[in-house]
Amino acid sequence: MIKDSVIRIIRSCFRSRFLFLLISILLMLVLSPLLEDFVGLKFLLNIFMTVIFISGVYAVSQKKIYMLITAALAIPLLASMWSVYFMKIPYFHLTGQICGVLCMAFMVIIILSHITRVKNVTEDVIFGAIVAYLLIAIMWSFMYSVVEDLHPGSFVIPEGPIKDGRFLFTYFSFVTIATLGYGDITPLTAVACSLSILEAIIGQIYLVVVVAWLVGMFVSQSMARNSR
């Protein structure tokens, strides 16, 4: 019984291109801090980020050219993350972060273009809308990292047990896109402030526009079914 349930879940993950990516992102956010004491936060983030980008390549694989572009942008980022365990190449980390921004932006564009063309609101469409929102937040975390690398001191980061900048910027990005504004991490430079404002605006516009569109589509489908 349990085996059959597991098989159904696995088949569902692979049948829905966006569900596998959604699960990967949620696992990174939930498991990374929980397993930090056993493995190390930086190593865990590398693992989960690798899974996320592989899942992203699969999510946009409806066209081969999309898959190739996503893979080409993801490889430099993954290489820069894992190469630090073997050698340190000047500016390689920065190059990887920039490629990460471009890769996330490309995935968001492809996913949104896909879900806006569909005529029926399905589970895959809902998963795609959620994934696009989460990818925007992760993309912005890479942008914050790039700004901090180019202009150190662009953010005030409080002293604490968390030392990994990527996780802190991921936290700050999700707080910003949700407009929670805890204030523990503060942008100082004009560029950092502008990016924070832009992310908050895009996050709210996304929720209003996309959610309203999904609700409208769902209502239209329900009315069409009831009229038959």
C-alpha positions, 0 to 999 in steps of 0.5 A: 500500500505504501509502495503504491502511494510512493510510486503514485507520488513519483509519477505525479512529480514527473508528470507535472514539470513544475511540481518537481521544481516546487518541491526542490525549492521548498526542500531547500527552504525547509531542510537547509536550516534544519540539517545545518548542524549535520552537514553545513549550511553552505554545502546544503545550499549547494546541493539544493541549488543544484537540484533546483537548477536541474529541475528548472532545466526539466521544467522548461524542457518543452522546447529543446532550445529552452532547455539548452539555454537554461543549462548553459546559464546554470552550468557557470553558476553550479561550477562557481559554487562547487569549485570553491572546494578545490580552487579559488578563481578571481571573479568566477564567483561573481560570474556565476552569480550573474549567470544565476540571475540570467538563468532564473530570469529566463526560467521565469519568463518561459514559465509565465509565457507557458501558463498565460497561454493555457486555456484551462487552469490545471494543477500544473498551471497552479504549480507553475504560477507558484514556482515563478513567484518563488523563482523571482525571490531566489533570482533577487537573492542572487542580485543582492549577492552581486551588488554586495560583491561589487560594492561591499557594505551595500547591506547591513547584516546583523551579527548572528550564528548564520554566516552564509551570505547566500542564505541571508540574502535568500531570507531577505529576498523572501521577506522583501517580496512578501513586504514583511519588512522585518528590518534586520537586514537593511540596504544602504546604497542607492542600488540596493535600495532600488532593487529592494523597492523593485522586488516589493513592487513586482511581488505585489503586482505579480500576486494581484495580476496572476492570482486575479487571472487564475481566479478569472479563468477558474470562474469561467471554467466553472460557469462553462461546465455549469451551463452544459 
